[in-house]
């Protein structure tokens, strides 16, 4: 009698679990010294740059056939604008989840954060070495960021068992969520995902599974940082809230 063969199989979503495509918004407007971004509830609120609008269309092309059950955005317009092409082609009306808005940068809001990073401000060095946003004066604590973002995901999961959703959010938030899913021992390990990138979580109860991080295969071409005069110092790439 032949023995039963046991094949390897592709990953399947566990019963009751929720698949979440975490999309970082497209590239937003550049920060101009002396012209701060408008604020929404204290958060800088730039619109998408032209390249960001292109990235939004590329995200829509990538996710249009994924049988999504819902689309989520934050209170900041760069996520709303990035989600718009996908909402148009799927017919889904985006839902707003305020607690997935970007980390609050305190005194460095409104575009000043980018300028400080580009200038190599000493506080940026502390930011990396300590792994805490609140080394910036007035910025949000790691504990508060973790609490509000994980609570937001818990609400989304509760609303969408056995479903697949796209969540348009921000680089700092996506980094925090991926760090939490991996055990949370290195809170900045996943910070720096690209504009328009897709990261993928499967959540069931207290179990968070990372399926991918910073997938940019739908975004043709790579930025050559060696030829970009506005590139930040080495080690700070992706810190452009």
N, C-alpha and C positions, 0 to 999 in steps of 0.2 A: 504494500500500500504506500503510495507516494505521500511524502510529507507536504503539509500545507505551506505554500510560499507566502512570505510576508514582504510585500512591496513597500518602498518608500512612497510617501504621498505628499502632495503640496499642502501647505497650511490651509486650514479651513476655519472660518469664524466659529467659535464655540456657541452653542445654543444660548440665546439671550444676550449675547455680547453686542457691542456697538463698535462699528468701524468708523474711525475719524480721520479724515484727510485734513491735516493742519497746513494751511496755505499761508505763507508770508505774503503780505501785500506787495504789489509792484513798487518799483523805485518811485520815491516821492520827490517833490520839488527840492532843489538845492537850497541849503541855508545860506542867506546873504547877510553879512555883518550889518547890524543896524536896522534890519528889517525882520524882526522876529515873526515866526509863524503865529497865526491866530490860535487862541487857546479854547479848548472845550473841557470844562470841568478841570482846568489847570494843566491839561495835556496839550502839547503842540499838535496842531491839526493841519499839516500841509496836504495839498491835493497831490494826485499822481503827476509825475513828470511824463513827457511823451514816451520815453522808453517804458515807463511803468504801465501805460495804457496798452502798449504792445504786449508786455508780459501778461497783462490781464486776459487778453485775447488768447494767448498761448495756453494759459491755465485752463480756460474754458474749453479749448480744443482737446486738451488732455483728459478732462474729467467729464465731458459731455455724455459719454456712453457708459458711465460707471453706475448707473441706476441709483442715483442719489435720492434720499428721502427728505433731506432738508439741507439748507444752507444757512450758516450763521455768520454774522459780521459783528464788529464792535461799534462803539459810539463814534469812532474816528473815521473820517471820510475816506482815507486811503484804503481801508478795508472794504468799505461800501463800493467804491469805484472799481476795485479789483474784482469784486464778486459780480459786478453788474453784467458782464458778458455771459458768465455761466448761468446767472439767474434768467437772462433773456432766452438762452437756448434750451433750458430745462423747464421753464415755466414756473419755477419755484420762487416764492417770495422770501427774501432773506429775513431771518429772525435776528434780533439784536441781543447779544449777551455782553452787557457792560463790563463784567468782571474779567473779560479776556482782552481788555484794552492794554496798551503798552505799559511797561513799568513807568512809574512817575519819577521824573528826574530832578525834582526839586528846583533849585536855583539854575539848573542847566537846561530847563525846558525851553521850548520855542525855537530850537535850532542851535542853541549855544553848545549843547553836548557835542555835536559834530565838530564844531570849531575847537573845542578843548581837546578832543581826541587827536585831531589833525596837528595841533600845536604840541602834542606830547606833554600835556599838563601832568604834573606829579601825582595828582589825585587819580588819574587814569591808571598809573602804575599800581597804586593801592587797590584800585578796583579789581585788577586782575589778581594781585597777590592775595587779597583777602576774600575774593569771591563774593563781594557784597556791593549792591547798588548804593546803599545808604552811606557810603563814604563820601558821596556827593552831598553837599549841604542841602538839607531838606528833602532828600530823595526817599523813596519808599524802601522799607526794610525787606530783607529776603523773606522773613517770616510772614509778613503781610502779603507779599506777592504770591508766595506758595499757597497760603490759605485761600485767597480769593480765586486764583486760577484753578486749583484742584476742585474747589466747590463748584465752579462754573462747569467744569467737565463732568462732575457728578450729576449736575442737573441735566446736562445734555444726554448723558447716558441713560438716566432714568426716563427721559422722554422718548428715547429711540431704541428700545431693545430690539435685537434682530434687524437692525437697520444700518444704513451707511450715510454719513453726513460729511459735508465739507465745512470746515471752520476757517474763516479768513481772519487772521490775527497778526501778531507782531513778533519780531525777532527775539526780543527779550522774553516774551511769554512762551513762545515755542521752545526756546532753550530751557526755561524753567520746567515746562511740562515733560520734556524728554528726560531731563535730569531726574525728575521725580519718578518717572517710569523705570529708570535704570537703577534706582535705589537712592538717589539724591545725595551721594557722597561728594560729588564734584559739581556744584551748582552752575558753573560756567562751562562745563565740558561741551555742551551742545549750543552755546551761544555763537552766533555768526552764520546762521543759515541765510541763503541768498534770497534776494527779492524774487518773488514768483515761485519759489521752491515749494515742494510738497513733502511733508513728513507724514507718517502713517502710524496711528495707534489703534490697537484693538483693546477695548476695556470691557471687563466683565467683573462686577463686584469690586473687590480690592485688587484684582489682578490687572495690571497694565502691561501690554505686550508691544514692544517697538518692532514694527515691520520694516520701516525705512526712515532715513533722516536726510533732508536736504536733497531730494531728488530733483534734478534740473534737466533731465533728458529731453524735456519738451521746450527748453529754452536754448535755441541754437546759438553757438558761439560763446566764447569765454572772454571776460574782461582781462586784458593784459595789464596787470598792475604796474609793470615796469614802464609802460608808456603812458600811464595816467597821471597827470600832474597833481591831481587832488587826492591821490592815494594816501590813506593814513599810515602811520608808522608800522613797521613790522610787528606782528602779534596782535594788532588791534582791528584787523579786517573784520567787517561785519558789524562793528559797533557804530551804527549810524542811525540811531533811533529818530 
